């Protein structure tokens, strides 16, 4: 497993968390009024990136055989991260982490303006920089790159996501996350 760290100085409270994943949505659990955790039950994190006001850490499973090690690392790290937790599309991070680790990790701050807002649209509207994202805000490019072992581009994408989410927080703020239901399989 790989760990990338980068010191930064930023002015926000808590931790921004961004996952990169493999797997598919369980669309039969998609609900129009609330998020059902089961929608994320077939998705596994392969990157756990986070940013605090002091720096970035990106924990990377470089292969499927390292995913369990990453999950153990996540369970150990999360209780020690500064709160509140922020993410862009909190149901995704919440559901993936719940079904992968068994932990109910609550995100107090949602960075998307409304449910299903695309990050690339927020980046465009707020005129944010790309931060050398090789996938240009297209997260669907991550899984095939990861499966081919293209760690350089995968790391650059996760790093860029964290900076963009920080900029969204600083420029636009946050909102209370939509209703989320933890439902075990």
TORKOL-4160 file (C-alpha; in steps of 0.2 Angstrom, whole numbers, padded with zeros to 4 digits, m for minus):
185
<pt num="1" X="0000" Y="0000" Z="0000"/>
<pt num="2" X="0006" Y="0017" Z="m0004"/>
<pt num="3" X="0005" Y="0033" Z="0006"/>
<pt num="4" X="0007" Y="0051" Z="m0001"/>
<pt num="5" X="0008" Y="0066" Z="0010"/>
<pt num="6" X="0009" Y="0084" Z="0006"/>
<pt num="7" X="0010" Y="0099" Z="0019"/>
<pt num="8" X="m0002" Y="0113" Z="0015"/>
<pt num="9" X="m0009" Y="0128" Z="0025"/>
<pt num="10" X="m0027" Y="0131" Z="0023"/>
<pt num="11" X="m0041" Y="0140" Z="0032"/>
<pt num="12" X="m0055" Y="0128" Z="0036"/>
<pt num="13" X="m0061" Y="0117" Z="0050"/>
<pt num="14" X="m0062" Y="0098" Z="0050"/>
<pt num="15" X="m0057" Y="0086" Z="0036"/>
<pt num="16" X="m0062" Y="0084" Z="0018"/>
<pt num="17" X="m0063" Y="0066" Z="0013"/>
<pt num="18" X="m0063" Y="0060" Z="m0005"/>
<pt num="19" X="m0063" Y="0041" Z="m0010"/>
<pt num="20" X="m0058" Y="0033" Z="m0026"/>
<pt num="21" X="m0067" Y="0017" Z="m0029"/>
<pt num="22" X="m0070" Y="0002" Z="m0040"/>
<pt num="23" X="m0087" Y="m0007" Z="m0042"/>
<pt num="24" X="m0104" Y="m0003" Z="m0048"/>
<pt num="25" X="m0120" Y="0005" Z="m0040"/>
<pt num="26" X="m0134" Y="m0006" Z="m0034"/>
<pt num="27" X="m0147" Y="0004" Z="m0043"/>
<pt num="28" X="m0162" Y="m0006" Z="m0037"/>
<pt num="29" X="m0159" Y="0003" Z="m0020"/>
<pt num="30" X="m0159" Y="0021" Z="m0027"/>
<pt num="31" X="m0173" Y="0031" Z="m0019"/>
<pt num="32" X="m0179" Y="0048" Z="m0025"/>
<pt num="33" X="m0182" Y="0055" Z="m0007"/>
<pt num="34" X="m0167" Y="0049" Z="0003"/>
<pt num="35" X="m0151" Y="0040" Z="0001"/>
<pt num="36" X="m0151" Y="0021" Z="0004"/>
<pt num="37" X="m0134" Y="0014" Z="0009"/>
<pt num="38" X="m0137" Y="m0002" Z="0000"/>
<pt num="39" X="m0135" Y="0008" Z="m0017"/>
<pt num="40" X="m0116" Y="0008" Z="m0013"/>
<pt num="41" X="m0114" Y="m0010" Z="m0006"/>
<pt num="42" X="m0105" Y="m0016" Z="m0022"/>
<pt num="43" X="m0092" Y="m0002" Z="m0022"/>
<pt num="44" X="m0075" Y="m0004" Z="m0013"/>
<pt num="45" X="m0063" Y="0011" Z="m0009"/>
<pt num="46" X="m0046" Y="0009" Z="m0017"/>
<pt num="47" X="m0040" Y="0027" Z="m0012"/>
<pt num="48" X="m0044" Y="0036" Z="0004"/>
<pt num="49" X="m0038" Y="0054" Z="0002"/>
<pt num="50" X="m0041" Y="0067" Z="0015"/>
<pt num="51" X="m0036" Y="0085" Z="0018"/>
<pt num="52" X="m0035" Y="0095" Z="0034"/>
<pt num="53" X="m0030" Y="0113" Z="0036"/>
<pt num="54" X="m0012" Y="0107" Z="0038"/>
<pt num="55" X="m0010" Y="0094" Z="0024"/>
<pt num="56" X="m0015" Y="0080" Z="0013"/>
<pt num="57" X="m0014" Y="0061" Z="0015"/>
<pt num="58" X="m0018" Y="0049" Z="0001"/>
<pt num="59" X="m0019" Y="0031" Z="0006"/>
<pt num="60" X="m0018" Y="0020" Z="m0010"/>
<pt num="61" X="m0022" Y="0001" Z="m0012"/>
<pt num="62" X="m0011" Y="m0002" Z="m0027"/>
<pt num="63" X="m0020" Y="m0019" Z="m0031"/>
<pt num="64" X="m0035" Y="m0029" Z="m0026"/>
<pt num="65" X="m0025" Y="m0038" Z="m0013"/>
<pt num="66" X="m0022" Y="m0022" Z="m0004"/>
<pt num="67" X="m0040" Y="m0017" Z="m0002"/>
<pt num="68" X="m0042" Y="m0025" Z="0015"/>
<pt num="69" X="m0026" Y="m0017" Z="0022"/>
<pt num="70" X="m0033" Y="0000" Z="0016"/>
<pt num="71" X="m0050" Y="m0004" Z="0025"/>
<pt num="72" X="m0041" Y="m0007" Z="0041"/>
<pt num="73" X="m0031" Y="0009" Z="0039"/>
<pt num="74" X="m0047" Y="0019" Z="0036"/>
<pt num="75" X="m0055" Y="0012" Z="0052"/>
<pt num="76" X="m0039" Y="0017" Z="0062"/>
<pt num="77" X="m0038" Y="0034" Z="0054"/>
<pt num="78" X="m0056" Y="0041" Z="0054"/>
<pt num="79" X="m0058" Y="0042" Z="0074"/>
<pt num="80" X="m0042" Y="0053" Z="0074"/>
<pt num="81" X="m0047" Y="0065" Z="0060"/>
<pt num="82" X="m0053" Y="0083" Z="0065"/>
<pt num="83" X="m0072" Y="0085" Z="0063"/>
<pt num="84" X="m0083" Y="0091" Z="0055"/>
<pt num="85" X="m0081" Y="0079" Z="0040"/>
<pt num="86" X="m0084" Y="0087" Z="0023"/>
<pt num="87" X="m0087" Y="0078" Z="0006"/>
<pt num="88" X="m0094" Y="0082" Z="m0011"/>
<pt num="89" X="m0109" Y="0069" Z="m0012"/>
<pt num="90" X="m0109" Y="0063" Z="0006"/>
<pt num="91" X="m0120" Y="0048" Z="0002"/>
<pt num="92" X="m0107" Y="0041" Z="m0008"/>
<pt num="93" X="m0093" Y="0042" Z="0004"/>
<pt num="94" X="m0105" Y="0037" Z="0019"/>
<pt num="95" X="m0112" Y="0022" Z="0010"/>
<pt num="96" X="m0096" Y="0015" Z="0003"/>
<pt num="97" X="m0087" Y="0017" Z="0020"/>
<pt num="98" X="m0102" Y="0009" Z="0029"/>
<pt num="99" X="m0103" Y="m0006" Z="0017"/>
<pt num="100" X="m0084" Y="m0008" Z="0016"/>
<pt num="101" X="m0079" Y="m0006" Z="0034"/>
<pt num="102" X="m0095" Y="m0008" Z="0044"/>
<pt num="103" X="m0093" Y="0009" Z="0052"/>
<pt num="104" X="m0106" Y="0023" Z="0052"/>
<pt num="105" X="m0095" Y="0038" Z="0048"/>
<pt num="106" X="m0106" Y="0053" Z="0048"/>
<pt num="107" X="m0102" Y="0068" Z="0036"/>
<pt num="108" X="m0109" Y="0084" Z="0044"/>
<pt num="109" X="m0106" Y="0095" Z="0029"/>
<pt num="110" X="m0111" Y="0092" Z="0011"/>
<pt num="111" X="m0101" Y="0102" Z="m0003"/>
<pt num="112" X="m0112" Y="0099" Z="m0017"/>
<pt num="113" X="m0126" Y="0113" Z="m0019"/>
<pt num="114" X="m0140" Y="0100" Z="m0022"/>
<pt num="115" X="m0141" Y="0082" Z="m0024"/>
<pt num="116" X="m0133" Y="0075" Z="m0039"/>
<pt num="117" X="m0124" Y="0091" Z="m0044"/>
<pt num="118" X="m0109" Y="0086" Z="m0054"/>
<pt num="119" X="m0092" Y="0092" Z="m0047"/>
<pt num="120" X="m0086" Y="0097" Z="m0064"/>
<pt num="121" X="m0101" Y="0109" Z="m0065"/>
<pt num="122" X="m0097" Y="0116" Z="m0048"/>
<pt num="123" X="m0079" Y="0118" Z="m0054"/>
<pt num="124" X="m0084" Y="0127" Z="m0070"/>
<pt num="125" X="m0097" Y="0139" Z="m0061"/>
<pt num="126" X="m0085" Y="0143" Z="m0048"/>
<pt num="127" X="m0070" Y="0145" Z="m0060"/>
<pt num="128" X="m0059" Y="0134" Z="m0051"/>
<pt num="129" X="m0042" Y="0128" Z="m0057"/>
<pt num="130" X="m0040" Y="0110" Z="m0063"/>
<pt num="131" X="m0025" Y="0106" Z="m0051"/>
<pt num="132" X="m0017" Y="0095" Z="m0065"/>
<pt num="133" X="m0032" Y="0083" Z="m0064"/>
<pt num="134" X="m0028" Y="0071" Z="m0079"/>
<pt num="135" X="m0046" Y="0065" Z="m0079"/>
<pt num="136" X="m0053" Y="0082" Z="m0080"/>
<pt num="137" X="m0066" Y="0079" Z="m0066"/>
<pt num="138" X="m0072" Y="0063" Z="m0074"/>
<pt num="139" X="m0071" Y="0050" Z="m0060"/>
<pt num="140" X="m0076" Y="0036" Z="m0072"/>
<pt num="141" X="m0059" Y="0037" Z="m0079"/>
<pt num="142" X="m0051" Y="0032" Z="m0062"/>
<pt num="143" X="m0056" Y="0013" Z="m0061"/>
<pt num="144" X="m0048" Y="0008" Z="m0078"/>
<pt num="145" X="m0033" Y="0018" Z="m0074"/>
<pt num="146" X="m0031" Y="0010" Z="m0057"/>
<pt num="147" X="m0034" Y="m0008" Z="m0064"/>
<pt num="148" X="m0020" Y="m0004" Z="m0077"/>
<pt num="149" X="m0008" Y="0001" Z="m0062"/>
<pt num="150" X="m0008" Y="0020" Z="m0068"/>
<pt num="151" X="m0004" Y="0026" Z="m0050"/>
<pt num="152" X="0003" Y="0042" Z="m0056"/>
<pt num="153" X="m0013" Y="0048" Z="m0064"/>
<pt num="154" X="m0024" Y="0041" Z="m0050"/>
<pt num="155" X="m0015" Y="0050" Z="m0037"/>
<pt num="156" X="m0015" Y="0066" Z="m0047"/>
<pt num="157" X="m0034" Y="0064" Z="m0049"/>
<pt num="158" X="m0037" Y="0061" Z="m0030"/>
<pt num="159" X="m0026" Y="0076" Z="m0025"/>
<pt num="160" X="m0035" Y="0087" Z="m0038"/>
<pt num="161" X="m0052" Y="0082" Z="m0031"/>
<pt num="162" X="m0046" Y="0087" Z="m0013"/>
<pt num="163" X="m0040" Y="0104" Z="m0019"/>
<pt num="164" X="m0056" Y="0107" Z="m0029"/>
<pt num="165" X="m0067" Y="0102" Z="m0014"/>
<pt num="166" X="m0057" Y="0113" Z="m0003"/>
<pt num="167" X="m0060" Y="0128" Z="m0015"/>
<pt num="168" X="m0078" Y="0124" Z="m0016"/>
<pt num="169" X="m0079" Y="0124" Z="0003"/>
<pt num="170" X="m0070" Y="0141" Z="0004"/>
<pt num="171" X="m0079" Y="0149" Z="m0011"/>
<pt num="172" X="m0097" Y="0143" Z="m0008"/>
<pt num="173" X="m0098" Y="0135" Z="0009"/>
<pt num="174" X="m0107" Y="0119" Z="0013"/>
<pt num="175" X="m0125" Y="0113" Z="0017"/>
<pt num="176" X="m0133" Y="0100" Z="0028"/>
<pt num="177" X="m0132" Y="0083" Z="0020"/>
<pt num="178" X="m0148" Y="0075" Z="0013"/>
<pt num="179" X="m0156" Y="0061" Z="0023"/>
<pt num="180" X="m0146" Y="0045" Z="0023"/>
<pt num="181" X="m0152" Y="0028" Z="0029"/>
<pt num="182" X="m0140" Y="0015" Z="0035"/>
<pt num="183" X="m0147" Y="m0002" Z="0029"/>
<pt num="184" X="m0136" Y="m0018" Z="0031"/>
<pt num="185" X="m0137" Y="m0031" Z="0018"/>
